[in-house]
């Protein structure tokens, strides 16, 4: 390069959070929080209880409006958008407590997800019946593909309310896949999941990541985070404390102080 200039590679961030703040009755849940998530990564967020992790997720997904700061997704500012508008931009989230439609089957839970279904709008009753049937067929075929990918096809006719905690977590991920997201926010996916389903969950996240999906997850299970996520972001008192690999996180004295108060 001329004049001794070095070429620097631009990092592709899918999500950027800048100076984010959220106050609840004088309590700062999120405090001047700034962090970025690289496209194509499985990024973990850890931190002690009250660190602001779930509040941050609620801000990113539009369930809370920030008092201050900016949220950018795919170079578009989204902090003023409502949850359904953020979903339409292909940023989806799951919840720590699954929000499945309990009295509907697994298959029905999936087929309800895609946006702008022709059969949902009365205006479309004047369309040729074949158009609506064709779209419904495409949605069912996509649901079959998702069920096979997550390996819960055998549960397609089971009522969602009858599933185990781990199976409901897998259903949550399957529901997000029906919206074809670019990025998925996972809120404690390992909570209440037994060891065998935990292995299945980790395998599914890795498989989806290989298809180009970006993940940002909150988790208290340190083994899961350390084995699955890179990088890992540590939060405390509503803001980012540090970011690094599992090896770097384990050695950092600030992380020990945040967790143990030493």
Secondary structure, DSSP 8 states (H G I E B T S, - for coil): -GGG--------EEEEEEEEEEEETTEEEEEEEEEEEETT-EEEEE--TTSSHHHHHHHHTTSS--SEEEEEETTEE-TTS-HHHHHHTTEEE--SS----TTSBHHHHHHTTSSS-GGG-GGGGGS-HHHHHHHHHHHHHHHHHHHHHHT-GGGTTSBGGGS-HHHHHHHHHHHHHTTT-SEEEEESTTTT--HHHHHHHHHHHHHHHHTT-EEEEE-S-HHHHHHH-BSEEEEETTEEEEEE-HHHHHH-HHHHHHHH--
